């Protein structure tokens, strides 16, 4: 391809400097923009809207009209977010760009299989883009046959431009997001990754709006407990029904001079609202304990995986010598729904009034381990409690992994009235 010849022809037709045209043309071609589209873009830049007699451009489709039944579409859009990560595709690592486009009618997610060079805030004409279904919605696919050029005018959109977000506003599927958070918990572990054993970090981050779990797949040195940081280019997945933040090798972590203020409270919901959400990482509910289920009290766990065992048998590791532990599985109800509250050893000790050694002694004296669970039942069943924890929902029902558990201090009559209002709508 003789770039000089094309640049000279364009410069002559437009009456502008050849070197400027050549630089623009080379830049567009570098990002795999087809030659005809690159020349058309340069003509538009210099005010030659008729395109020098080239064929008419395909008409742009409004984002609200795009469905998975369409293909090879042209859209005129504003770039809202741009994220970068590496995925495994057909056995090979592939670096992709992904995020959201917007126009006056709505927004749509996209995946670009090569770097077209656009940034958040750019207005683009994207031609010959594919459409696929992703998480139940249409998504634009930008590949080798896709053309990308700057639009003549800024594209209007009501959507937020740029990836800055509070934690409360993040949803599974978000890409190219930026957050400012305090890192509250960090654990390091080794997993069997696609490239063998890999160290990753996981934990909890918080801001003024929420707390969420995170995974750093390429550990960054500034990710440490207590640090206040700005993290750019994260993507969000669903983990046990709630958003989970993911950092890749393309994410950047920058320490902040001022500490990030964090929330001390969790959103207060009825059990019905919490269950309808599909899962929440941090939620507070109030309800009555209707039952303490079997498998509560003094139990044994597998020393390998920590699962509760019965008759010295772990369903994963077979016959094992179990380790004693305390646990409560309580049915919590507030009139709108029920959940199983799973209470760990530390809180169970406080409720029971003794530790594992005390529970083992009581079981020996009674010659029955169930005496521990019976004591807990007498303490809890029928009482009203304020419970905070992480709610997950699966085919077996709703489970609340408890972090805080205390008697409710609100007015039972008012709470009953509030529940009735919720039920009646």
C-alpha positions in Angstrom: 0.0 0.0 0.0 1.5 3.3 -1.1 0.5 5.7 1.7 2.4 8.6 0.1 0.3 8.3 -3.1 -3.0 8.2 -1.2 -1.9 11.1 1.1 -0.9 13.2 -1.9 -4.2 12.6 -3.6 -6.2 13.5 -0.5 -4.1 16.6 0.3 -4.5 17.9 -3.3 -8.3 17.3 -3.2 -8.7 18.9 0.2 -6.2 21.7 -0.2 -4.3 20.9 3.0 -0.7 19.9 3.9 0.3 16.5 2.7 2.4 15.7 5.8 -0.6 16.3 8.1 -2.8 14.1 5.9 -0.1 11.4 5.8 0.3 11.4 9.6 -3.5 11.1 10.1 -3.7 8.3 7.5 -0.8 6.3 9.0 -2.3 6.7 12.5 -5.7 5.3 11.3 -4.1 2.4 9.4 -2.0 1.5 12.4 -5.3 0.7 14.2 -6.5 -1.5 11.4 -9.0 1.0 10.1 -9.8 0.0 6.4 -8.2 2.3 3.9 -11.5 3.6 2.4 -12.9 4.4 5.9 -9.6 6.0 6.9 -9.7 8.3 3.8 -13.4 9.1 4.5 -12.5 10.0 8.1 -9.8 12.4 6.9 -12.2 14.0 4.4 -14.7 14.6 7.2 -12.0 16.1 9.4 -11.2 18.7 6.7 -14.9 19.5 6.0 -15.4 17.4 2.8 -18.6 15.8 3.9 -19.5 14.3 0.5 -16.5 11.9 0.7 -15.2 12.7 -2.7 -17.8 10.6 -4.4 -17.2 7.4 -2.4 -20.2 5.2 -1.8 -22.7 6.3 0.9 -22.0 5.1 4.4 -24.4 2.6 6.0 -27.0 4.2 8.2 -26.2 4.1 11.9 -28.5 1.9 14.1 -29.7 3.4 17.5 -28.3 1.3 20.4 -31.8 0.7 21.7 -32.7 -1.0 18.5 -29.9 -3.5 18.5 -30.8 -7.1 19.1 -28.9 -10.4 18.9 -30.7 -11.0 15.6 -28.8 -8.3 13.9 -25.3 -8.5 12.5 -22.7 -6.3 10.7 -24.2 -3.1 12.2 -23.0 0.5 12.1 -23.4 2.6 15.2 -22.5 6.2 16.1 -21.6 6.2 19.8 -19.8 7.8 22.7 -17.2 5.7 24.5 -18.2 5.4 28.1 -15.6 3.0 29.5 -12.6 1.1 28.3 -11.0 -1.8 30.1 -8.2 -4.2 29.1 -7.5 -7.7 30.1 -6.1 -11.0 28.8 -8.4 -14.0 28.3 -7.8 -17.6 27.1 -9.4 -18.0 23.7 -9.1 -21.1 21.6 -6.1 -22.3 23.7 -4.2 -19.0 23.3 -4.0 -15.8 25.4 -5.8 -12.9 23.8 -5.7 -9.3 25.0 -9.1 -7.6 24.6 -10.6 -4.2 25.2 -14.1 -4.1 26.6 -16.5 -1.6 28.2 -19.7 0.3 27.2 -20.8 2.6 24.4 -23.7 5.1 24.7 -25.9 7.2 22.6 -29.1 9.2 23.0 -31.2 6.0 23.2 -29.2 3.9 25.7 -26.0 1.9 26.3 -24.5 -1.4 25.1 -21.5 -3.4 26.1 -18.7 -4.2 23.6 -15.7 -6.4 23.2 -12.9 -5.2 20.9 -10.5 -8.0 19.8 -7.8 -5.5 18.8 -6.8 -2.1 20.0 -8.6 0.5 17.9 -7.0 3.3 20.0 -10.2 4.9 21.3 -10.6 6.3 24.8 -13.4 7.1 27.2 -15.2 10.3 25.9 -14.4 9.7 22.2 -17.3 9.9 19.7 -17.0 7.2 17.1 -18.6 5.7 14.0 -18.2 2.0 14.3 -18.9 0.1 11.1 -19.5 -3.7 10.5 -19.7 -4.7 14.1 -21.0 -8.1 15.1 -23.7 -8.7 17.7 -23.7 -11.5 20.2 -25.5 -12.3 23.3 -23.6 -11.8 26.5 -25.2 -12.3 29.9 -28.6 -12.2 28.3 -28.1 -9.0 26.5 -26.8 -8.0 23.1 -23.1 -7.0 22.9 -21.1 -5.5 20.1 -18.1 -7.4 18.8 -15.4 -5.4 17.1 -13.0 -7.5 15.1 -10.7 -7.4 12.1 -13.4 -6.5 9.7 -14.8 -3.7 11.9 -14.0 0.0 11.0 -13.6 2.7 13.6 -13.5 6.4 12.9 -14.0 9.6 14.8 -17.5 11.0 14.5 -18.0 14.5 13.0 -19.7 15.8 16.2 -19.8 14.7 19.8 -22.5 12.0 20.4 -25.0 13.1 23.1 -25.7 10.6 25.9 -27.2 10.7 29.3 -24.9 7.9 30.5 -21.8 8.7 32.7 -18.6 9.0 30.7 -15.6 7.5 32.4 -15.2 4.5 34.7 -15.2 6.2 38.1 -17.7 4.5 40.4 -18.8 4.1 44.0 -18.9 0.5 45.2 -22.6 0.6 45.7 -23.1 1.3 41.9 -21.0 -1.7 40.6 -22.8 -4.6 38.9 -21.6 -7.9 37.6 -20.5 -7.4 34.0 -19.0 -3.9 34.5 -15.6 -3.5 32.8 -13.1 -0.6 32.8 -14.2 0.7 36.2 -12.1 2.9 38.6 -12.6 2.9 42.3 -11.1 4.7 45.4 -11.3 2.4 48.4 -9.8 1.4 51.7 -8.4 -2.2 51.7 -9.8 -3.8 54.8 -8.7 -7.5 54.4 -6.1 -9.2 52.3 -5.2 -12.9 52.1 -2.6 -14.5 49.8 -3.1 -18.0 48.4 -1.8 -20.2 45.7 -4.1 -21.6 43.0 -3.7 -24.0 40.1 -4.1 -21.4 37.3 -3.9 -21.7 33.6 -0.2 -21.2 33.7 0.4 -23.5 36.7 0.6 -22.6 40.3 -0.2 -18.9 40.7 -0.3 -16.6 43.7 -3.3 -14.4 44.0 -4.7 -11.9 46.6 -8.2 -11.8 47.8 -10.0 -9.8 50.5 -12.4 -6.9 51.1 -12.5 -3.3 50.1 -14.8 -0.5 51.3 -15.8 3.1 50.6 -18.5 5.3 52.0 -21.2 3.3 50.2 -20.5 -0.4 50.6 -18.1 -3.2 51.2 -17.2 -5.7 48.5 -14.9 -8.7 48.0 -12.0 -8.5 45.5 -9.5 -10.7 43.8 -6.1 -9.5 42.5 -5.0 -12.0 39.8 -1.7 -10.3 39.4 -0.7 -9.2 42.9 0.0 -5.5 43.1 2.5 -4.5 45.9 0.3 -1.6 47.1 -2.6 -3.9 47.8 -2.2 -4.2 51.6 -4.4 -4.0 54.6 -5.4 -0.5 55.7 -4.2 1.2 52.5 -6.3 3.8 50.8 -5.8 3.5 47.0 -7.2 4.4 43.6 -7.6 1.3 41.5 -8.1 1.8 37.8 -9.4 -0.7 35.2 -11.1 -3.3 37.2 -13.9 -5.7 36.0 -16.7 -7.0 38.0 -18.0 -10.6 38.3 -20.7 -12.3 40.3 -19.6 -14.2 43.4 -22.3 -15.9 45.5 -24.9 -13.6 44.1 -23.0 -10.3 44.7 -20.6 -8.1 42.8 -16.9 -9.1 43.1 -14.1 -6.8 42.0 -11.3 -8.2 39.9 -7.8 -6.7 39.2 -5.8 -7.9 36.2 -2.3 -7.2 35.0 -3.6 -4.1 33.3 -5.1 -2.7 36.5 -3.2 0.1 38.2 -3.1 0.7 42.0 -2.1 4.2 43.2 -1.8 5.1 47.0 -3.9 8.1 48.0 -2.6 10.9 50.2 -5.9 11.1 52.1 -7.6 8.1 53.7 -10.8 6.9 52.1 -13.8 7.2 54.4 -15.6 3.9 54.8 -19.1 2.8 55.9 -19.5 1.2 59.3 -23.0 -0.1 58.5 -24.6 -2.5 56.0 -27.8 -1.9 54.1 -30.8 -2.8 56.3 -33.3 -4.9 54.4 -36.2 -7.2 55.1 -35.4 -10.9 54.4 -37.8 -10.7 51.4 -35.8 -7.8 49.9 -32.5 -9.5 50.6 -33.6 -12.8 49.0 -35.1 -11.1 46.0 -31.7 -9.3 45.4 -30.2 -12.7 44.4 -27.3 -12.3 47.0 -25.5 -9.6 48.9 -22.0 -9.4 50.3 -22.9 -7.3 53.3 -26.5 -6.9 54.6 -28.3 -6.4 57.9 -31.6 -8.1 58.7 -33.8 -8.5 61.8 -35.8 -11.7 62.4 -36.9 -14.3 64.8 -35.1 -17.7 65.2 -37.7 -20.3 64.5 -35.4 -23.4 64.7 -31.9 -24.5 65.4 -31.2 -27.1 62.7 -29.5 -30.5 63.0 -25.8 -30.2 62.4 -25.6 -27.4 65.0 -23.6 -27.4 68.3 -20.6 -29.6 68.7 -19.5 -30.9 65.3 -16.4 -32.3 63.6 -14.6 -31.0 60.6 -12.3 -32.5 58.0 -8.7 -31.4 58.8 -8.0 -31.1 55.0 -10.9 -29.0 53.7 -12.8 -27.8 56.8 -16.1 -29.4 55.7 -18.4 -30.7 58.4 -18.1 -34.6 58.6 -20.3 -37.4 59.9 -19.1 -40.7 61.2 -15.5 -39.7 60.5 -16.3 -39.5 56.7 -15.6 -36.4 54.6 -17.4 -36.4 51.3 -14.2 -35.2 49.6 -11.4 -36.9 51.5 -13.1 -40.0 52.8 -12.1 -41.4 56.2 -10.4 -38.7 58.3 -9.7 -37.9 62.0 -12.2 -35.1 62.5 -11.4 -31.9 64.4 -13.9 -30.6 66.9 -15.6 -27.3 66.3 -18.8 -25.3 67.2 -21.4 -24.1 64.7 -25.0 -23.0 64.6 -27.4 -23.3 61.7 -30.5 -21.3 62.6 -33.7 -20.6 60.6 -34.4 -16.9 60.7 -37.8 -15.5 59.7 -39.3 -12.0 59.6 -42.6 -12.6 57.9 -41.3 -11.8 54.4 -38.9 -14.8 53.9 -36.7 -17.3 55.7 -33.0 -17.9 55.5 -30.5 -20.2 57.2 -28.2 -18.2 59.3 -24.8 -20.0 59.6 -22.9 -18.9 62.7 -19.2 -19.7 63.1 -17.3 -20.8 66.1 -16.5 -17.5 67.8 -20.1 -16.2 67.8 -21.3 -19.7 68.7 -19.1 -19.7 71.8 -20.5 -16.4 72.9 -24.1 -17.7 72.4 -23.4 -21.1 74.1 -21.4 -19.6 76.9 -18.4 -21.8 76.5 -15.7 -23.0 74.1 -15.1 -26.3 72.4 -13.5 -27.8 75.5 -16.6 -26.8 77.6 -18.9 -28.3 74.9 -16.9 -31.6 74.9 -17.1 -31.8 78.7 -20.9 -31.3 78.6 -21.3 -33.9 75.9 -19.2 -36.4 77.9 -21.2 -35.8 81.1 -24.5 -36.3 79.2 -23.0 -39.0 77.0 -24.7 -37.2 74.1 -23.3 -34.5 71.8 -26.8 -33.2 71.1 -26.9 -31.6 74.6 -24.8 -28.7 73.2 -27.3 -28.0 70.4 -30.2 -28.3 72.9 -28.6 -25.7 75.1 -28.3 -23.4 72.1 -31.9 -24.0 71.1 -33.1 -23.0 74.6 -31.1 -19.8 74.3 -32.1 -18.8 70.7 -35.5 -20.2 69.6 -38.3 -17.6 69.7 -35.9 -14.6 70.2 -35.6 -11.6 67.9 -32.1 -10.9 66.6 -30.2 -8.3 64.5 -28.0 -10.2 62.1 -25.3 -8.9 59.7 -23.5 -11.0 57.1 -23.1 -12.2 53.6 -26.2 -13.7 51.8 -25.8 -16.3 49.1 -28.6 -18.1 47.2 -28.4 -21.5 45.5 -30.6 -24.4 44.6 -30.7 -25.4 48.3 -32.0 -22.0 49.4 -30.8 -18.8 51.0 -27.8 -18.9 53.4 -26.6 -16.0 55.5 -23.0 -16.4 56.7 -23.1 -14.4 59.9 -20.5 -11.8 61.0 -22.5 -10.1 63.8 -25.4 -11.5 65.8 -27.1 -9.7 68.7 -30.6 -9.3 70.3 -32.8 -6.9 68.4 -33.3 -3.6 70.3 -36.1 -2.2 68.2 -39.8 -2.1 69.0 -41.4 -5.5 68.1 -44.8 -3.9 67.4 -43.2 -1.4 65.0 -41.1 -4.0 63.3 -44.2 -6.2 62.8 -46.1 -3.3 61.4 -43.2 -2.6 59.0 -43.2 -6.2 57.9 -46.9 -6.1 57.2 -46.5 -2.9 55.1 -43.8 -4.7 53.1 -45.9 -7.8 52.6 -49.0 -5.8 51.6 -46.9 -3.5 49.3 
